[in-house]
């Protein structure tokens, strides 16, 4: 597998005297060795003297009234310390939610999805708790299930939340619509009349799961002041606390949170899972309580990617200029709000893709149904839209007799271009160049599986070592796609992060200590924070304090935003520390050494230097000399990106997104056309990252995102039966790509600075997830000639069976 | 839960006789998953991992006697020359870690229609050596599968070994999964040519309530090869024969729709695999090259 990126700028190397491991270098992860040797402590490894283990009893039905709950037998089970139901909730607030508090901490008189928590059991041993939970008797009366658009929007449809009072309730067309966002610009109807060709299509995206490997886990420890400490794997400590405290009936300061080892997140840890439950049990029993979901429970216990049905109509003139776009995107939000409104905002505002279309009539909405709740997952509304608009581009090109890449390039968004929301794109948008780069790359050799003399290397063939073909009926196809993703929280959200940075002398060496609440979920935020501190403060040693709530909020580790926003906060705090240090130094030395007063100074390679590089004094010596007056230099401050605006509810117009990020893919596939099996031969990506703060981590994100998109193309889907029950909650039947499904992924990294962002960087985590899926589908369409309007593909879709 | 760990085979048989409901445990790749997910709570577990003879392989000119707990990895690495079909099937089992622990004996004990070893055992004509304190039974493998996840073992019996004749002709195994590795079969097909007895045997996995053979297909192909003198000539066989054979194999299926695939797809895929494996097998056939002239499938054990 190719791992070296082609880069538009040479990777920087430490300049003279500069300490290694600064911004722009592939600094090693501080947790890397522990993780690859299996020694890293994840949240599931938490342990406390005298702790109890707790389990959750979940609803087997997607929609039912709870008539009675009898916990008597469970309570009597030897070893059981506590059983809690909705009636035991201590506060008037019994619901929580990321955007709208509508999710019961424990179900009251009604369950709305398969797997909804109904009761909790804490016991001396997890097996004891599980056995006892099986003895809880819940009497259900099943209710009709709302499972798709027609059942949700029927005039007599059961209402998921009949008494909703959230901010979207007033403007939705039906109470089972969570949120609806139109984006209207120009006159799509009039433009349609001018189109030489019009293509329409209905597309469907299945329900993908984040499939993180570390299941939901945490440990709640009761505190002497009546509060609780919660050690947990999450994506945003402060948002968790804001939702947890009211249900516990505690002020936020009595809920103290510490991040534990997170085994992947991808959006699936934005919503709460076991947090409130463990805290409730710890407060009830006065003992530490640990919860770890098993795999099946994990599949039921977190939100998934919204499945979607997308109706698209594009028109173009004969020379391949887009005339208009009309589309309607229906997302299945499942039983509770979660982050559906923001997903709707993304789907609507990014529905046209990275293309300039003057006339658009876009509508996106999310439904309430009795399907599993859906919320955040890498790509967040942009993935579903990209699948549809990229399929449309290929069909339009076919109708026009044009090359599909050329058609895309002809309509590609550029810097200075206008989005359907009216937002002018004010930083580089190299959409056409990214497409050109993946196209110009040489194609991988044909018949790589052919070992000569009739032999075949099975691992290079569709079906792999399953030995299903030796080359019979194997056809190659090539497909292209490009996508656009917003970076950071949008629509007027006050998106900020907080960093506390201290510079002091430790054992004669200058040491920077960085403290943020940013969740390290595997993406490498801890590496990047250290790199920024080294670069800004010119020191070698950086200590990262554990993320917790004793420092201000860092915002969520999602929306590709942490390097931008927490990176920005760390840089901002470092800058202030540096200025405090230099000010103190100037006050001390300027009178005797004029250069201190006149020159612009910087911290570099362990020294204070002039900007021309002339060293004045070592940082260690300076800190020592200032020690009496300043034993340390500490700054804690918030940093926010420039503000965004909400979208107009009727027209969707507004400066909604702070930054966009772009990636393009070329997929080369080989398809066994008789068995319907697909082998992705190569998945090339080109992405603009603004500035690769850590080039190796950037590659990891692009490889990982591309692979997750490949999974959505070929195998990853949660199957929900008509009764709303999850049919494959296991890694036996929810398949994610193995290494034999993962092709070589050559990567082109562009670094075109966004002047609004720290170091010019662009959030990288999500964009590669978008275009990977439609590129694979496009390649399979080319190989088979089939329309393939749905993802993920199943072998049946490629055959007449 | 009672946990029994006999040190030797006789002790294991005695334990099984005393605790007929005891669930035998070897590699644990099925049982431990079921325990961890709370799907099964046997009162007694009978851990056979300390019994060294279950890990033994005995090779004679007429048979390979494969201890019930011999892991798939060893079959792939050491037995591909004599049991090529089973080795190909073993290579598709789970991950390297699973192949290091899982065994043919375990596959037979679980008797899942999706077990990867079954089609290859059916095609090769294997015999299951079942033993109890009452004695030993040699059960032809096609009589071993009695229902979905049910087998012919009496409640006091344990699987000691599987006997398979060394391949005297080409063998093939093919398995469709929805990804390229670490996948449970959507369906599978195995084929073995037995030049000594001038017969063809097949095995179909995940396309019926139990692993099954396709007797009509086997009979048809055997007759064509016999009457056409193909065993002697090794000449190419007309493509229509392959198509008819494949159709008869598809007709032998009784598949269901489930999360892994539709019934129609399974039937179709078995047809395609039957045709391809036959073509590969015949391309590898050399007249007179049979290493074991009295080779005759299950009947001769």
Interface residues (C-beta under 8 A of the other chain):
Chain A: X130 X294 X295 X296 X454 X459 X462 X463 X464 X465 X466 X467 X468 X469 X470 X472 X674 X675 X676 X677 X679 X714 X715 X719 X727 X728 X730 X732 X733 X735 X737 X738 X739 X740 X741 X794 X795 X796 X799 X801
Chain B: X36 X37 X38 X88 X91 X92 X172 X173 X174 X175 X176 X177 X178 X179 X180 X181 X182 X183 X184 X186 X259 X260 X261 X262 X264 X265 X267 X268 X269 X272 X273 X276 X280 X283
